[in-house]
Amino acid sequence: MRIQWRRTAARATLISVLLSLLGLEGGPVVAEPGIPWRPRPLPAASIETLDPFMPMPTGARPRSDLPVAGVAFVSCTRLWVVLPDGSARRQVVERAGLSSPAFSPDARTIAFIADEREIWMAAADGSAVRRVGELRRFGSSVAPTARGLAWSPDGERLGFALVTPQDDPWAGGSVIWTLDLSSGSFQRGGSGWPVPFWAGRRLAAGSWVSEEGADFPDWRSTSRLSTQAGDLTAALAGRGAATLHGREGGDVRLVFRRRSWSRRGEAIEPPPGFRIPEVARVGMTEEQDLVAVDLVDGSGTRSIGMVGPDTRIWRVLGDAWEPAVSPAPSVIGPVDAHRAVTAAAAVLRGGRTENPRDVGSLMAGRRTMALPFRRRPSVVTGRPRERAGAWVVPAVAHGRTPEGLGYVDVEVRVREIRGRLVAEPVELSRVRPLANVDQVLAFLEHAVGVDTRPITWLPEGADLARRWPITTWKYRHGGFGSVRFALAGPEGAYLRVAFGNVSFQMGCGSPEEIRPAEVGGEPARLGTLDQQHQVIWPAVAGDDEATARFSVDGGVSEETVLAVAEAMASG
């Protein structure tokens, strides 16, 4: 027996050494007489690599035909989507062990974890489901479980935490990973709270180790999200943030910030009889009008709470957990004229971008109409009107086309379909060129409604600038339009003529001095800031509502600015 034991122990020791040298799964080997050796499962902190998945490019992922709005959540063995008002609850997929749903940035796919170690994807409308892969190391399933799935804003990566449940998440029990979907490769991060979230292009997670408390790439948006200050995780949407804030021995608090980098946060108390668990998920709509968060009641039953940061009115979904908020705009109540105008401008500006989380594509309907611009156009909207249960918003879009500067007149229909805000271009004119100064001035009158004056003299070599040649703004009680010229001489030299509601606009500061001047025999005002000069005409007391008004500014001499203004006033 002693000889047999020694042989068994020697074999076990040799195998243990070989496994250690090869980096295979397993820890110290325990061998006893008559009992075969068995490798000890590695904890999350000891796993350095994961086997790659098959690549999953965008075209291979299950996708719904249109974006899906609302809140996804898990209940029992089913994945559901519900609108923010609690209506239109519909099942997406049924599978045992569902957890951690995450919307893709185009709101057409939902990724989730199944059986603790598998990653799956489903079309957001439930029309298709596909297994992405199982988390393995050297061909064997890993012992830690996956949690906190989060989809990157560019749509190319999934972030998650690999967790050993019995270990302290602050001391290596939770390790943050990213999966590159296009290549199928994994990248290991550091230890962190098992609810990671995306802050811009990088994955963030609370950590005791970092001096800032988290591995954040952008201090402006995340410097206030520090575990040392009590923040565990966050949802960044629009310009704001919803954070979960907890301290040792205390309850977790929900804090809403209208600006993610602001020091000021508004605590939102959970509904009576509920609390926020320590390991909870939080989500927020892009419009910042809804926050969804995990809740538990006194008996430990899990629920989801949805609250408006302004109204503080809670809506609770019982027997539900792990909310994920769609980036597609939801409709809570009737669509008003202001939101219709905002949606129309967003869908026109977003029609040519490649960002999958672009607001324009998230509001797209079945009717598509490609705009002719190379890049994101500038948009001026008109007064909306109601027609057949929808808003119709007239607009003018201008920018650079393959043939040069140009503009189109367009109408956008804005309505609600299945709880989602939909904005579709329905009428589009031919492209009208903006090839010379006269055409640009006529365009400013058409698009903004300002009165222009002929620009009868310019310095030699002046031509329409390639960057920002035309600027348009329209307000409720007026508008502003300008044309910018590139000048011969130093690189970046320019001269700009503006009409409408003009003001001193030289950079971000105020003019160092403003003094009287005379243009066309009438009073004018002349300002100077860092070698930039600007003249505003006319400058008669009480003429702020005057319609025949312009300014000339640029990095040229005062004499040149006054000469251009003099020619315009006299022309």
VOGU-3710 file (C-alpha; in Angstrom, 3 decimals, decimal comma):
1> mriqwrrtaa> 0,000/0,000/0,000  2,827/2,405/0,833  4,510/1,806/-2,542  1,219/2,314/-4,381  0,562/5,550/-2,440  4,007/6,920/-3,245  3,538/6,177/-6,919  0,116/7,834/-6,922  1,455/10,920/-5,133  4,452/11,143/-7,480
11> ratlisvlls> 2,201/10,929/-10,512  -0,113/13,579/-9,067  2,796/15,899/-8,322  4,221/15,456/-11,823  0,816/16,100/-13,430  0,349/19,182/-11,244  3,710/20,587/-12,338  2,974/19,906/-16,009  -0,448/21,559/-15,742  1,147/24,560/-14,064
21> llgleggpvv> 3,794/24,868/-16,792  1,225/24,532/-19,550  -1,120/27,055/-17,936  -4,010/24,592/-17,944  -7,149/24,854/-15,810  -6,544/23,733/-12,279  -4,917/24,522/-8,988  -3,066/22,292/-6,514  -3,871/18,597/-6,964  -5,083/16,684/-3,937
31> aepgipwrpr> -4,412/12,932/-4,112  -5,432/10,319/-1,596  -5,107/6,556/-1,758  -7,789/5,166/-3,996  -9,131/8,634/-4,983  -8,190/10,002/-8,448  -6,686/13,500/-8,648  -9,003/16,358/-9,556  -7,953/19,896/-10,580  -9,287/22,651/-8,363
41> plpaasietl> -11,402/25,207/-10,324  -9,673/28,527/-10,893  -11,286/31,622/-9,343  -12,028/34,677/-11,479  -8,864/36,466/-10,345  -6,628/33,618/-11,629  -8,066/33,408/-15,156  -5,857/35,310/-17,576  -7,227/34,121/-20,944  -10,488/32,888/-22,472
51> dpfmpmptga> -10,950/30,817/-25,606  -12,060/33,023/-28,521  -15,576/32,854/-29,947  -16,464/32,610/-33,604  -16,551/36,154/-35,045  -19,990/37,765/-34,927  -20,023/40,712/-37,375  -23,073/42,935/-37,598  -24,565/41,046/-40,537  -24,493/37,745/-38,642
61> rprsdlpvag> -26,371/38,992/-35,589  -30,118/38,471/-35,205  -31,811/41,859/-35,745  -35,358/43,135/-35,855  -36,444/45,050/-38,951  -36,977/48,215/-36,909  -35,640/49,499/-33,581  -37,565/48,431/-30,475  -38,269/50,920/-27,698  -38,921/50,230/-24,033
71> vafvsctrlw> -37,316/48,360/-21,144  -36,089/44,773/-21,405  -36,090/42,652/-18,247  -35,993/39,067/-16,975  -38,897/37,303/-15,293  -38,539/33,610/-14,413  -37,174/31,964/-17,566  -38,329/34,617/-20,008  -36,953/37,806/-21,490  -39,578/40,532/-21,851
81> vvlpdgsarr> -39,853/44,066/-23,233  -42,329/46,588/-21,850  -43,054/50,246/-22,609  -42,159/52,843/-19,950  -45,808/53,178/-18,908  -45,988/49,434/-18,207  -48,079/48,627/-21,273  -47,483/46,418/-24,329  -45,580/43,761/-22,397  -44,328/41,153/-24,850
91> qvveraglss> -42,071/38,120/-24,641  -38,815/38,128/-26,609  -37,369/34,713/-25,780  -37,777/31,868/-23,282  -34,737/30,039/-21,949  -33,555/28,723/-18,597  -30,964/30,740/-16,709  -31,570/34,076/-18,440  -29,777/37,109/-17,027  -28,138/40,436/-17,890
101> pafspdarti> -30,014/41,624/-21,019  -28,336/44,448/-22,950  -29,672/46,371/-25,952  -27,460/46,923/-28,965  -26,894/50,622/-29,741  -29,207/50,376/-32,766  -31,988/48,926/-30,539  -32,512/45,950/-32,887  -30,706/43,209/-30,913  -30,666/42,140/-27,274
111> afiadereiw> -27,687/40,207/-25,907  -28,079/38,154/-22,732  -26,382/35,516/-20,587  -27,815/32,007/-20,287  -26,810/29,196/-17,936  -24,347/31,568/-16,235  -21,554/31,124/-18,811  -23,119/31,377/-22,272  -23,673/34,550/-24,288  -26,679/34,693/-26,610
121> maaadgsavr> -28,309/37,257/-28,896  -31,951/37,703/-29,865  -33,653/40,003/-32,315  -35,301/42,696/-30,211  -38,734/41,689/-31,556  -38,106/37,999/-30,775  -37,994/36,910/-34,425  -34,599/35,151/-34,156  -32,191/33,843/-31,497  -28,547/32,806/-31,823
131> rvgelrrfgs> -25,930/31,440/-29,433  -22,703/33,445/-29,516  -20,586/31,067/-27,442  -19,701/29,562/-24,059  -16,983/30,997/-21,835  -14,189/28,435/-21,840  -10,499/28,231/-21,073  -8,364/25,688/-22,944  -11,537/23,880/-23,994  -13,037/23,541/-20,507
141> svaptargla> -15,890/25,555/-19,103  -14,768/28,151/-16,539  -15,969/27,932/-12,941  -16,800/31,650/-12,370  -20,094/32,986/-13,682  -20,717/35,896/-16,063  -22,730/38,934/-14,979  -23,449/42,521/-15,915  -23,495/42,333/-19,716  -23,112/45,787/-21,328
151> wspdgerlgf> -23,000/46,717/-25,039  -20,508/49,362/-26,191  -21,833/52,517/-27,915  -20,039/51,596/-31,159  -21,804/48,225/-31,247  -18,584/46,229/-31,579  -17,900/45,033/-28,023  -19,641/43,431/-25,071  -18,453/44,057/-21,545  -19,155/41,765/-18,590
161> alvtpqddpw> -17,852/40,659/-15,212  -16,510/37,180/-14,480  -17,441/36,488/-10,855  -16,547/33,943/-8,193  -19,662/34,322/-5,996  -18,041/33,323/-2,684  -15,158/35,814/-3,094  -15,180/39,519/-2,270  -15,800/41,472/-5,518  -13,537/44,246/-4,240
171> aggsviwtld> -10,660/41,812/-3,715  -10,503/39,944/-7,001  -13,819/38,112/-6,836  -15,064/40,052/-9,869  -12,922/40,668/-12,961  -14,021/42,827/-15,910  -13,732/41,477/-19,483  -14,579/42,699/-22,970  -15,518/40,606/-26,008  -14,727/41,984/-29,471
181> lssgsfqrgg> -17,625/40,733/-31,577  -15,946/41,186/-34,956  -12,897/39,060/-34,039  -14,313/36,917/-31,227  -11,339/37,719/-28,986  -11,461/38,560/-25,274  -9,543/41,181/-23,335  -9,094/41,041/-19,575  -9,432/44,168/-17,477  -8,910/44,663/-13,782
191> sgwpvpfwag> -10,976/43,801/-10,754  -14,179/45,754/-10,411  -17,755/45,861/-9,210  -19,756/43,226/-11,155  -22,000/45,776/-12,889  -19,723/47,428/-15,485  -20,942/50,189/-17,784  -19,627/52,027/-20,816  -18,264/55,558/-20,448  -17,606/56,605/-24,014
201> rrlaagswvs> -15,375/54,092/-25,794  -14,115/52,288/-22,720  -15,639/50,024/-20,130  -15,845/51,363/-16,592  -16,304/49,544/-13,291  -16,037/50,561/-9,659  -12,818/49,508/-7,937  -11,217/50,012/-4,539  -7,728/49,861/-6,031  -7,715/52,855/-8,367
211> eegadfpdwr> -7,034/56,248/-6,864  -10,054/57,610/-8,717  -12,105/54,572/-7,758  -12,665/53,368/-11,326  -10,951/52,895/-14,671  -12,623/55,838/-16,359  -11,338/57,343/-19,620  -12,997/60,739/-19,424  -12,843/62,665/-16,182  -15,426/65,201/-17,364
221> stsrlstqag> -18,131/62,558/-17,520  -16,966/60,144/-14,843  -14,724/61,772/-12,260  -17,697/62,031/-9,884  -18,395/58,297/-10,208  -15,969/57,056/-7,597  -16,436/54,042/-5,378  -14,472/55,832/-2,685  -17,309/58,358/-2,736  -19,832/55,524/-2,718
231> dltaalagrg> -20,844/55,113/-6,359  -21,153/51,508/-7,556  -22,342/51,759/-11,155  -23,999/54,210/-13,505  -26,022/54,690/-16,670  -24,831/57,508/-18,922  -27,460/58,793/-21,356  -27,743/62,062/-23,207  -25,704/64,475/-21,139  -26,770/63,083/-17,796
241> aatlhgregg> -26,109/60,134/-15,529  -28,034/57,945/-13,120  -25,751/56,413/-10,504  -26,203/53,894/-7,707  -24,544/55,191/-4,583  -23,873/52,960/-1,580  -21,931/53,140/1,632  -20,876/50,395/4,011  -23,729/49,485/6,312  -26,210/51,722/4,469
251> dvrlvfrrrs> -28,785/51,405/1,751  -27,991/51,962/-1,907  -29,260/55,298/-3,210  -30,275/56,321/-6,714  -28,720/59,665/-7,697  -29,671/61,545/-10,865  -27,373/64,118/-12,492  -28,581/66,259/-15,375  -24,948/66,707/-16,376  -22,770/63,659/-15,858
261> wsrrgeaiep> -19,775/65,775/-14,807  -21,758/67,969/-12,404  -21,083/67,951/-8,681  -24,782/68,364/-8,026  -26,903/65,228/-7,901  -30,524/64,678/-6,951  -31,229/61,660/-4,754  -34,375/59,748/-5,745  -35,813/57,692/-2,907  -37,173/54,210/-3,754
271> ppgfripeva> -40,931/53,661/-3,452  -42,286/52,855/0,032  -41,629/49,283/1,079  -38,752/48,786/-1,353  -34,998/49,200/-1,351  -32,279/49,022/-4,011  -30,093/45,891/-3,644  -26,325/46,267/-3,532  -25,707/44,435/-6,839  -28,350/46,234/-8,919
281> rvgmteeqdl> -28,558/47,445/-12,508  -29,693/50,894/-13,564  -30,686/52,273/-16,982  -31,882/55,598/-18,331  -33,480/56,829/-21,557  -31,558/59,165/-23,847  -34,169/61,860/-23,141  -33,523/61,444/-19,383  -37,256/61,157/-18,721  -37,131/57,615/-17,282
291> vavdlvdgsg> -34,791/55,688/-14,972  -35,192/51,921/-14,422  -33,542/50,135/-11,496  -33,663/46,833/-9,573  -35,713/46,800/-6,364  -36,446/44,303/-3,576  -39,226/44,422/-0,985  -39,143/43,418/2,658  -39,593/39,744/1,843  -36,739/39,755/-0,673
301> trsigmvgpd> -38,969/39,555/-3,758  -37,299/41,168/-6,748  -38,969/43,876/-8,819  -38,126/46,616/-11,281  -38,894/50,245/-10,552  -39,316/52,880/-13,265  -39,338/56,531/-12,246  -39,348/59,914/-13,921  -36,530/62,099/-12,529  -38,772/65,165/-12,766
311> triwrvlgda> -42,088/63,656/-11,615  -40,635/61,231/-9,022  -43,606/58,957/-9,772  -42,701/55,276/-9,515  -44,133/52,374/-11,501  -43,194/48,923/-10,142  -43,108/45,659/-12,119  -43,303/42,714/-9,754  -41,343/39,472/-10,141  -38,919/41,141/-12,575
321> wepavspaps> -35,229/41,982/-12,469  -32,183/43,257/-14,369  -33,632/46,107/-16,486  -32,043/47,251/-19,756  -33,327/50,473/-21,326  -33,510/50,689/-25,111  -31,694/53,625/-26,740  -34,636/54,068/-29,125  -36,787/57,073/-28,083  -39,974/56,032/-26,299
331> vigpvdahra> -43,205/57,996/-26,246  -44,631/58,709/-22,812  -47,867/60,611/-23,375  -48,811/62,540/-26,531  -46,143/63,885/-28,874  -46,140/67,685/-28,706  -45,002/70,179/-31,335  -41,651/70,853/-29,659  -40,694/67,179/-29,574  -41,839/66,761/-33,174
341> vtaaaavlrg> -39,532/69,567/-34,310  -36,617/68,157/-32,299  -37,193/64,671/-33,749  -37,393/65,988/-37,317  -34,103/67,847/-36,968  -32,414/64,817/-35,386  -33,487/62,378/-38,085  -32,292/64,730/-40,835  -28,952/65,450/-39,176  -28,409/61,788/-38,409
351> grtenprdvg> -29,203/60,387/-41,825  -25,585/60,144/-42,986  -23,687/59,105/-39,862  -22,264/55,616/-39,243  -22,732/55,643/-35,480  -25,104/52,730/-34,717  -26,514/54,678/-31,796  -27,337/57,636/-34,001  -30,630/59,199/-32,927  -31,792/59,529/-36,513
361> slmagrrtma> -31,537/55,797/-37,237  -33,215/54,969/-33,920  -36,287/56,932/-35,051  -36,324/55,491/-38,558  -39,532/54,030/-39,968  -40,114/51,645/-42,828  -39,996/54,510/-45,293  -36,442/55,624/-45,964  -35,275/58,576/-48,009  -31,549/59,139/-48,414
371> lpfrrrpsvv> -30,332/62,717/-48,239  -27,686/63,718/-50,791  -25,083/65,065/-48,379  -21,631/63,621/-47,802  -21,657/64,377/-44,107  -24,104/65,396/-41,423  -26,080/68,351/-42,824  -27,215/71,502/-41,028  -30,978/71,718/-40,570  -33,436/74,587/-40,165
381> tgrpreraga> -36,967/73,587/-39,168  -40,195/75,478/-39,790  -43,529/75,598/-37,988  -45,051/72,100/-37,563  -48,651/71,296/-38,416  -50,872/68,380/-37,467  -52,123/66,058/-40,177  -53,918/62,697/-39,826  -52,731/61,979/-36,297  -49,121/62,971/-36,960
391> wvvpavahgr> -46,976/66,081/-37,029  -45,587/67,274/-40,342  -42,457/69,404/-39,925  -41,119/71,446/-42,884  -37,348/71,807/-42,913  -34,381/72,900/-44,988  -31,187/70,816/-44,921  -27,927/72,157/-46,339  -24,392/70,896/-46,643  -21,821/69,551/-49,058
401> tpeglgyvdv> -23,057/67,207/-51,795  -20,902/65,350/-54,358  -21,449/68,319/-56,703  -20,650/70,999/-54,109  -22,631/73,053/-51,596  -26,380/72,675/-51,892  -29,674/72,425/-50,023  -32,992/70,571/-50,167  -36,475/71,315/-48,872  -37,939/68,367/-46,994
411> evrvreirgr> -40,988/67,452/-44,920  -40,751/65,020/-41,992  -43,701/63,112/-40,530  -43,399/62,479/-36,780  -45,672/60,048/-34,935  -45,827/57,272/-32,358  -45,775/53,621/-33,432  -45,941/50,913/-30,732  -44,559/53,255/-28,115  -41,598/54,374/-30,237
421> lvaepvelsr> -41,077/57,848/-31,664  -40,838/57,582/-35,460  -39,683/60,382/-37,780  -39,761/59,757/-41,547  -38,931/62,141/-44,413  -41,947/62,090/-46,750  -41,235/64,866/-49,274  -37,848/65,814/-50,691  -37,041/68,466/-53,281  -34,231/68,346/-55,814
431> vrplanvdqv> -30,834/69,636/-54,743  -30,439/73,371/-55,268  -26,834/74,593/-55,610  -25,107/77,169/-53,422  -22,248/77,996/-55,762  -21,948/81,768/-55,369  -22,661/84,598/-52,960  -25,980/85,570/-54,532  -27,313/82,025/-54,221  -26,191/81,857/-50,587
441> laflehavgv> -27,914/85,140/-49,707  -31,132/84,005/-51,381  -30,881/80,739/-49,427  -30,510/82,564/-46,089  -33,681/84,530/-46,792  -35,506/81,321/-47,750  -34,288/79,111/-44,898  -34,030/81,507/-41,962  -36,275/84,374/-43,021  -33,650/87,082/-42,492
451> dtrpitwlpe> -33,320/90,170/-44,663  -29,965/90,221/-46,399  -28,042/92,905/-48,245  -25,762/92,448/-51,274  -22,105/91,899/-50,446  -20,704/94,271/-53,042  -17,010/94,261/-52,087  -14,617/91,674/-50,653  -10,822/91,571/-50,306  -8,998/90,168/-53,310
461> gadlarrwpi> -8,814/86,373/-53,296  -11,845/85,891/-51,005  -13,903/82,773/-51,734  -16,532/80,680/-49,958  -14,770/78,807/-47,178  -14,578/75,016/-47,279  -15,152/74,753/-43,535  -18,366/76,226/-42,121  -19,193/78,254/-45,227  -22,809/78,740/-44,112
471> ttwkyrhggf> -24,278/78,918/-40,606  -28,011/78,979/-39,893  -30,026/79,256/-36,706  -33,740/79,787/-36,305  -35,448/80,832/-33,110  -39,051/81,286/-32,110  -38,853/85,040/-32,613  -36,159/85,355/-35,243  -33,135/83,777/-36,819  -29,506/84,128/-37,743
481> gsvrfalagp> -27,586/83,313/-40,904  -23,992/83,907/-41,930  -21,641/83,295/-44,849  -17,936/82,739/-44,272  -15,143/83,526/-46,729  -11,601/82,165/-46,824  -9,004/84,852/-47,536  -5,689/84,794/-49,307  -2,741/85,022/-46,932  -2,131/83,260/-43,616
491> egaylrvafg> -3,747/79,832/-43,244  -7,086/80,106/-41,476  -7,671/83,752/-42,325  -11,384/84,386/-42,787  -14,066/87,017/-43,037  -17,715/86,440/-42,077  -20,907/88,356/-42,852  -23,980/87,692/-40,694  -27,628/88,737/-40,901  -30,596/88,633/-38,567
501> nvsfqmgcgs> -30,216/88,550/-34,787  -26,530/89,390/-34,796  -24,342/90,135/-31,812  -20,663/90,297/-30,972  -19,535/86,695/-31,545  -15,751/86,688/-31,687  -14,717/83,420/-30,083  -15,938/82,580/-26,601  -15,055/85,881/-24,940  -16,464/89,387/-24,958
511> peeirpaevg> -14,756/92,135/-26,959  -11,984/93,861/-25,082  -13,462/97,141/-26,218  -16,543/98,384/-28,047  -16,461/101,834/-29,544  -18,638/103,836/-31,912  -18,037/103,830/-35,641  -19,772/105,116/-38,731  -20,908/103,034/-41,715  -22,837/104,397/-44,663
521> geparlgtld> -23,370/107,673/-42,861  -25,050/105,966/-39,888  -23,830/104,949/-36,411  -22,269/101,504/-35,996  -20,444/99,653/-33,226  -16,918/98,297/-33,555  -15,470/95,601/-31,278  -11,985/94,076/-30,998  -10,806/90,853/-29,350  -7,377/89,245/-29,884
531> qqhqviwpav> -6,828/90,801/-33,310  -10,347/89,792/-34,378  -12,464/92,759/-35,414  -16,228/93,056/-35,843  -18,603/95,819/-36,840  -22,394/95,778/-36,300  -24,702/98,023/-38,314  -26,880/99,933/-37,651  -26,367/100,985/-34,040  -29,297/103,261/-33,351
541> agddeatarf> -30,670/103,174/-29,814  -33,713/100,926/-29,570  -33,144/99,218/-32,933  -32,796/95,684/-31,540  -35,865/94,605/-33,505  -34,568/96,058/-36,766  -34,795/93,632/-39,689  -32,174/95,277/-41,951  -29,175/94,519/-39,781  -25,824/92,811/-40,336
551> svdggvseet> -22,348/92,360/-38,945  -18,910/91,792/-40,468  -16,090/90,124/-38,518  -12,849/88,254/-39,083  -9,112/88,115/-38,589  -8,484/91,106/-40,806  -7,755/94,758/-40,132  -10,350/97,194/-38,856  -10,053/99,058/-42,139  -11,012/95,933/-44,125
561> vlavaeamas> -13,983/95,120/-41,863  -15,252/98,691/-42,133  -14,704/98,745/-45,895  -16,851/95,625/-46,436  -19,574/97,020/-44,155  -19,448/100,439/-45,882  -19,942/98,818/-49,295  -22,907/96,794/-48,007  -24,568/99,754/-46,285  -24,213/101,890/-49,394
571> g> -25,146/99,186/-51,893
//
